[in-house]
Amino acid sequence: MIVVCPRLINCNDNGVIEMKTVNLILAAVLVLAASLATAQAGSLGLSVRHIHLRVADVARTKAFYQDMLGLKVTDERPGDKVEFENGALWFGKWKGGGPVPVTPAVVIGLEAKSVMAVYEHLKQQGVMVPKPPEKEGYGWSFRIKDPDGYGIEIEGNK
């Protein structure tokens, strides 16, 4: 492999960085990346493992997120819990008295390759979509609610 030598790096007489130098640079970049990942995990070494929400009917929730939204089920205990997307999002059976205490402060954010395609798909499937996608500072988005009333924001490219 031949790499043109930048001014800040020592090179051979032909102005080419030697392979051992390239390997050292790559090793330094990997160490830096690992350091940043560890630093982002926090001083206690914690990172988010999953979000677990309680629902009234796990089968209904599974059908909505799998069939309507296309999320991949990666684990489940039928009737008790269902996990999507390698355990990033869990739904478990609400075992408290009365209805599930859903709050509008909880919003599940899902990224879409095409917000408009998801919007059209959900409308065709009969999902209540209160407002069409709008341009936001971070891309396009719209919101819906799941069967238990949790807010879902679909965001991404138009």
C-alpha positions as CSV (number, residue, x, y, z in Angstrom):
1,M,0.0,0.0,0.0
2,I,1.4,3.4,-0.9
3,V,0.2,6.5,0.9
4,V,1.3,10.0,0.0
5,C,3.3,11.5,2.9
6,P,1.7,14.5,4.8
7,R,4.1,17.1,6.1
8,L,3.7,16.1,9.8
9,I,4.8,12.5,9.4
10,N,8.3,11.2,8.8
11,C,8.5,9.4,5.5
12,N,11.2,7.5,3.5
13,D,13.3,9.2,0.8
14,N,10.6,8.7,-1.8
15,G,8.0,10.6,0.3
16,V,6.0,7.5,1.1
17,I,4.8,6.5,4.5
18,E,6.2,3.1,5.5
19,M,3.7,0.3,6.2
20,K,4.8,0.1,9.9
21,T,4.0,3.8,10.3
22,V,0.6,3.3,8.7
23,N,-0.1,0.4,11.1
24,L,0.9,2.6,14.1
25,I,-1.4,5.3,12.9
26,L,-4.3,2.9,12.5
27,A,-3.6,1.4,16.0
28,A,-3.6,4.9,17.5
29,V,-7.0,5.6,15.9
30,L,-8.4,2.3,17.2
31,V,-7.2,3.0,20.7
32,L,-8.7,6.5,20.6
33,A,-12.0,5.2,19.3
34,A,-12.1,2.6,22.1
35,S,-11.2,5.3,24.7
36,L,-14.1,7.5,23.4
37,A,-16.5,4.5,23.6
38,T,-15.5,3.8,27.2
39,A,-15.7,7.5,28.1
40,Q,-19.2,7.6,26.6
41,A,-20.3,4.7,28.8
42,G,-20.0,7.0,31.9
43,S,-17.8,7.0,34.9
44,L,-19.5,3.9,36.3
45,G,-19.3,2.0,33.1
46,L,-23.1,2.0,32.5
47,S,-24.7,2.2,29.1
48,V,-28.4,1.9,28.1
49,R,-29.2,-1.8,27.6
50,H,-32.9,-1.5,26.8
51,I,-36.2,0.4,27.4
52,H,-39.0,-1.7,29.0
53,L,-42.5,-0.5,28.8
54,R,-45.6,-2.1,30.3
55,V,-48.7,-2.8,28.1
56,A,-52.1,-4.3,28.6
57,D,-51.9,-6.9,25.8
58,V,-48.5,-8.2,24.8
59,A,-49.8,-10.1,21.7
60,R,-51.6,-6.9,20.4
61,T,-48.4,-4.9,21.0
62,K,-46.3,-7.5,19.2
63,A,-48.7,-7.5,16.2
64,F,-48.6,-3.7,16.0
65,Y,-44.8,-3.2,16.2
66,Q,-44.0,-6.3,14.1
67,D,-46.8,-6.2,11.4
68,M,-47.5,-2.4,11.2
69,L,-44.0,-1.0,11.9
70,G,-41.8,-3.9,10.6
71,L,-39.7,-4.2,13.8
72,K,-37.9,-7.6,14.3
73,V,-38.9,-9.7,17.3
74,T,-35.7,-11.0,18.8
75,D,-37.1,-12.7,22.0
76,E,-40.4,-13.3,23.7
77,R,-42.3,-15.1,26.4
78,P,-45.8,-15.2,24.8
79,G,-48.3,-13.2,26.8
80,D,-45.6,-11.9,29.2
81,K,-43.0,-10.0,27.2
82,V,-41.7,-9.3,23.7
83,E,-38.4,-7.8,22.7
84,F,-37.6,-6.0,19.5
85,E,-34.4,-5.1,17.7
86,N,-31.9,-7.2,19.7
87,G,-33.4,-6.3,23.0
88,A,-33.3,-2.5,22.6
89,L,-37.1,-2.2,23.1
90,W,-39.1,-4.5,25.4
91,F,-42.8,-4.6,26.1
92,G,-44.0,-6.5,29.2
93,K,-47.4,-7.4,30.6
94,W,-48.9,-4.7,32.9
95,K,-49.6,-6.5,36.2
96,G,-50.9,-3.5,38.2
97,G,-54.5,-2.8,38.9
98,G,-56.5,-0.8,36.4
99,P,-55.4,0.5,33.0
100,V,-51.7,0.9,32.1
101,P,-50.6,4.4,33.3
102,V,-49.3,5.7,30.0
103,T,-47.8,9.2,30.0
104,P,-47.4,11.5,27.1
105,A,-43.9,12.2,28.4
106,V,-42.8,8.8,26.9
107,V,-42.1,8.9,23.2
108,I,-40.5,6.0,21.2
109,G,-38.3,7.3,18.4
110,L,-38.0,5.2,15.3
111,E,-35.7,6.1,12.4
112,A,-37.0,5.6,8.9
113,K,-35.1,5.5,5.6
114,S,-38.1,7.3,4.1
115,V,-40.6,9.0,6.5
116,M,-43.1,9.5,3.6
117,A,-43.0,5.8,2.7
118,V,-43.8,4.8,6.3
119,Y,-46.5,7.5,6.5
120,E,-48.2,6.2,3.4
121,H,-47.9,2.6,4.6
122,L,-49.4,3.3,8.0
123,K,-52.3,5.3,6.4
124,Q,-53.0,2.4,4.0
125,Q,-53.1,0.0,7.0
126,G,-55.7,2.2,8.8
127,V,-53.3,3.5,11.5
128,M,-54.5,6.9,12.9
129,V,-52.0,9.5,11.8
130,P,-53.1,12.9,13.2
131,K,-50.8,15.0,11.1
132,P,-48.7,14.4,8.0
133,P,-44.9,14.5,8.1
134,E,-43.3,17.9,8.8
135,K,-39.8,19.2,8.2
136,E,-37.9,19.5,11.5
137,G,-34.4,20.7,12.3
138,Y,-33.1,17.1,12.2
139,G,-35.1,15.8,9.2
140,W,-38.7,14.8,8.6
141,S,-41.0,13.4,11.3
142,F,-44.6,12.5,12.3
143,R,-46.2,11.0,15.3
144,I,-48.6,8.2,16.0
145,K,-49.7,6.3,19.1
146,D,-49.4,2.5,19.7
147,P,-52.4,0.4,20.9
148,D,-51.6,1.4,24.6
149,G,-51.3,5.1,23.8
150,Y,-47.5,5.4,23.9
151,G,-46.3,8.1,21.5
152,I,-44.1,7.0,18.5
153,E,-42.2,9.5,16.5
154,I,-41.1,8.3,13.0
155,E,-38.2,10.4,11.9
156,G,-35.5,10.5,9.2
157,N,-35.1,11.4,5.5
158,K,-38.2,12.5,3.6
